[in-house]
Amino acid sequence: MIHKVSDLIMPELALYHERSEVRLRRLYEPEEGVFICESEKVIRRALEAGYRPLSFLAEERVLPRIGDLLDDAEEDFPVYCTDKETLSRLAGYKLTGGFLACLRRKALPPVEEECGTKRRIVVMYDVENPTNIGAIFRSAAALGMEAAVLTCNSVDPLYRRASRVSMGTVFQLPWTRLPAKKDCLSVLRELGFTTAAFALTDRSVPVDEPSLKTVDRLAVLMGNEGYGLPEEVIRRCDYVVKIPMAPGIDSLNVAAASAVAFWELGR
């Protein structure tokens, strides 16, 4: 059912006002919480992946374009519409797509279930920036990675900015999160993965090292934006890998580095 709104403080719109995405995750416990998704392409990919909507919020001009989403919905949920200025005030910034959705989260599968049969995966180790998470997902989905694993301190891929930057690939690439109590490298080894840490050390090999191409099951570890991967993790990995660069330049942003890594190592 479509409801035209002009009052930003309507209780029904409270979830769209919520600026703390961590608090949204804790709603509806013991279920998995909710998240806000933005732009038509991203929302379509979320729905195709089976995420259930609680409501839509859109500019009036967008309604004809999303009519098929409303017709295909198996559940009855409210659709709120308003003008461009009102929607921008509610969101806190100008929305170019004019379309938001509030969706229920899903339970994440164990790493063993999500990655048990995969041959190329990326591990995001304490990556904290939503833009970087979104960009890594987009590259991983495009360049041969089959799944992603995030450590407990990595930012949530379903945060609005992360999913928007990913162009919805966070809903296409299988992913899960490693519990804090589990040792990342031990889990990967038990699953039969060879591990490749991206870092600059004395034993780093170039990303086009021929032996890397022959590895049957490879986990590519990308580290934090500021301090990279912990020294212990680097030491325990089977390979330490670097991207050769021009003199005087020692690193790339983690999102850019991941795209180079996936291009070389993905299948």
Secondary structure, 3 states (H helix, E strand, C coil): CEEECCCCCCHHHHHHHCCCHHHHHCCCCCCCCEEEEECHHHHHHHHHCCCCEEEEEEEHHHHHHHHHHHHHCCCCCCEEEECHHHHHHHHCCCCCCCEEEEEECCCCCCHHHHHCCCCEEEEECCCCCHHHHHHHHHHHHHCCCCEEEECCCCCCCCCHHHHHHCCCHHHCCCEEECCCCCCHHHHHHHCCCEEEEECCCCCCEECCCHHHHCCCCEEEEECECCCECCHHHHHHCCEEEECCCCCCCCCCCHHHHHHHHHHHHCC
